[in-house]
């Protein structure tokens, strides 16, 4: 169940959001719908982290605007997912909202697809946190690029050290997270496991060596891309490319008629 609070001074917008979310194939509960930031904060300030998953707030509101509401919410619950809702499409609003660590910036009129994507991300982030409870703080850094940074750092390490023996624990230690969390986060963000991503890098490097240094033996190429067993490398290459390294080299060197 995704627990959502809405703050917008336009009743038609609030009702519209409630209606749209109720018709999605997601379990969504609107725990509060308010016409100004002050009322929303009055409720949110009494909640615990497990009582709310997402705050959707307008920018321009009476009594307390969206930016002030976000500041108060962050002070009370730093890991809360927040999305800004606004009729203003100017980049300055989006940029300022992002500096406040919001997960998304939605423009009125709301597109159902964008709202669905937002809710799905919140749901998946929630599942990720439940799966790895001891790492609650790192995933919450997504608003400031924390998750993106971890994934990109992991990719960078793999691309530099693809020729070494892969050890998830060592990678996790380098990044500064636990191995289980990194594995889940990487798959969640890229759609690939870390192992599959590494295989992709190694096979690509092997192709470069097969063409760029054709005098290298099969076992030498295998070793350079991180495989001590040339037979295994041969099978893996054929599985990924549909042909053996030898056939790949021959095909690439044969002039196309």
LINSUL-V389746 format. One record per backbone hydrogen bond with DSSP energy under -1.0 kcal/mol. CO is the residue of the C=O (numbers start at 1). NH is the residue of the N-H. E is the energy in kcal/mol with one decimal. If there is no record, write none. Layout:
# LINSUL-V389746
co->CO nh->NH e->E
co->CO nh->NH e->E
This chain:
# LINSUL-V389746
co->2 nh->29 e->-2.9
co->3 nh->53 e->-2.9
co->3 nh->54 e->-1.9
co->4 nh->31 e->-2.3
co->5 nh->56 e->-3.0
co->6 nh->34 e->-2.8
co->7 nh->58 e->-2.7
co->10 nh->14 e->-2.0
co->11 nh->15 e->-2.9
co->12 nh->16 e->-1.9
co->13 nh->17 e->-2.5
co->14 nh->18 e->-2.1
co->15 nh->19 e->-2.4
co->16 nh->20 e->-2.7
co->17 nh->21 e->-2.5
co->18 nh->22 e->-1.7
co->21 nh->24 e->-1.1
co->26 nh->28 e->-1.1
co->27 nh->2 e->-3.3
co->29 nh->4 e->-2.9
co->32 nh->6 e->-2.8
co->34 nh->8 e->-2.8
co->36 nh->40 e->-1.8
co->37 nh->41 e->-2.8
co->38 nh->42 e->-2.1
co->39 nh->43 e->-1.4
co->40 nh->44 e->-3.0
co->41 nh->45 e->-2.8
co->43 nh->46 e->-1.5
co->44 nh->47 e->-1.9
co->48 nh->51 e->-2.4
co->54 nh->5 e->-2.4
co->55 nh->83 e->-3.0
co->56 nh->7 e->-2.6
co->57 nh->85 e->-3.6
co->59 nh->66 e->-2.8
co->62 nh->64 e->-2.9
co->64 nh->37 e->-1.4
co->65 nh->69 e->-2.2
co->66 nh->70 e->-2.5
co->67 nh->71 e->-2.2
co->68 nh->72 e->-2.4
co->69 nh->73 e->-2.8
co->70 nh->74 e->-2.9
co->71 nh->75 e->-1.9
co->72 nh->76 e->-1.6
co->73 nh->77 e->-3.2
co->77 nh->80 e->-1.8
co->81 nh->55 e->-2.2
co->82 nh->103 e->-3.7
co->83 nh->57 e->-2.4
co->84 nh->106 e->-3.7
co->86 nh->108 e->-2.1
co->90 nh->94 e->-1.2
co->91 nh->95 e->-3.1
co->92 nh->96 e->-2.4
co->93 nh->97 e->-2.5
co->94 nh->98 e->-2.5
co->95 nh->99 e->-1.8
co->96 nh->100 e->-1.0
co->98 nh->101 e->-1.8
co->104 nh->84 e->-2.4
co->106 nh->86 e->-2.3
co->111 nh->115 e->-2.2
co->112 nh->116 e->-2.6
co->113 nh->117 e->-2.3
co->114 nh->118 e->-2.2
co->115 nh->119 e->-2.5
co->116 nh->120 e->-2.6
co->117 nh->121 e->-2.3
co->118 nh->122 e->-2.2
co->119 nh->123 e->-2.5
co->120 nh->124 e->-2.5
co->121 nh->125 e->-2.6
co->122 nh->126 e->-2.2
co->123 nh->127 e->-2.2
co->124 nh->128 e->-2.2
co->125 nh->129 e->-2.2
co->126 nh->130 e->-2.1
co->127 nh->131 e->-2.2
co->128 nh->132 e->-1.6
co->132 nh->135 e->-1.9
co->135 nh->139 e->-1.2
co->136 nh->140 e->-1.0
co->138 nh->141 e->-1.6
co->139 nh->142 e->-1.4
co->141 nh->144 e->-1.6
co->141 nh->146 e->-3.0
co->142 nh->145 e->-2.1
co->145 nh->149 e->-2.8
co->146 nh->150 e->-2.3
co->147 nh->151 e->-2.4
co->148 nh->152 e->-2.6
co->149 nh->153 e->-2.6
co->150 nh->154 e->-2.3
co->151 nh->155 e->-2.4
co->152 nh->156 e->-2.3
co->153 nh->157 e->-2.2
co->154 nh->158 e->-2.3
co->155 nh->159 e->-2.5
co->156 nh->160 e->-1.4
co->157 nh->161 e->-2.6
co->161 nh->164 e->-1.9
co->167 nh->171 e->-2.2
co->168 nh->172 e->-2.9
co->169 nh->173 e->-2.1
co->170 nh->174 e->-2.0
co->171 nh->175 e->-2.3
co->172 nh->176 e->-2.1
co->172 nh->177 e->-2.1
co->178 nh->182 e->-2.2
co->179 nh->183 e->-2.3
co->180 nh->184 e->-2.0
co->181 nh->185 e->-2.8
co->182 nh->186 e->-2.9
co->183 nh->187 e->-1.9
co->184 nh->188 e->-2.4
co->185 nh->189 e->-2.5
co->186 nh->190 e->-2.5
co->187 nh->191 e->-2.0
co->193 nh->197 e->-2.2
co->194 nh->198 e->-2.4
co->195 nh->199 e->-2.4
co->196 nh->200 e->-2.1
co->197 nh->201 e->-1.8
co->198 nh->202 e->-2.7
co->199 nh->203 e->-2.8
co->200 nh->204 e->-1.9
co->201 nh->205 e->-2.4
co->202 nh->206 e->-2.4
co->203 nh->207 e->-2.2
co->204 nh->208 e->-1.8
co->205 nh->209 e->-2.1
co->206 nh->210 e->-2.6
co->207 nh->211 e->-1.8
co->208 nh->212 e->-3.2
co->209 nh->213 e->-2.5
co->213 nh->216 e->-1.9
co->217 nh->221 e->-2.1
co->218 nh->222 e->-2.4
co->219 nh->223 e->-2.3
co->220 nh->224 e->-2.1
co->221 nh->225 e->-1.6
co->222 nh->227 e->-3.2
co->223 nh->226 e->-1.3
co->229 nh->233 e->-2.2
co->230 nh->234 e->-2.4
co->231 nh->235 e->-2.1
co->232 nh->236 e->-2.7
co->233 nh->237 e->-2.8
co->234 nh->238 e->-2.1
co->235 nh->239 e->-2.3
co->236 nh->240 e->-2.3
co->237 nh->241 e->-2.9
co->238 nh->242 e->-2.2
co->244 nh->248 e->-2.5
co->245 nh->249 e->-2.5
co->246 nh->250 e->-2.3
co->247 nh->251 e->-2.7
co->248 nh->252 e->-2.2
co->249 nh->253 e->-1.7
co->250 nh->254 e->-1.4
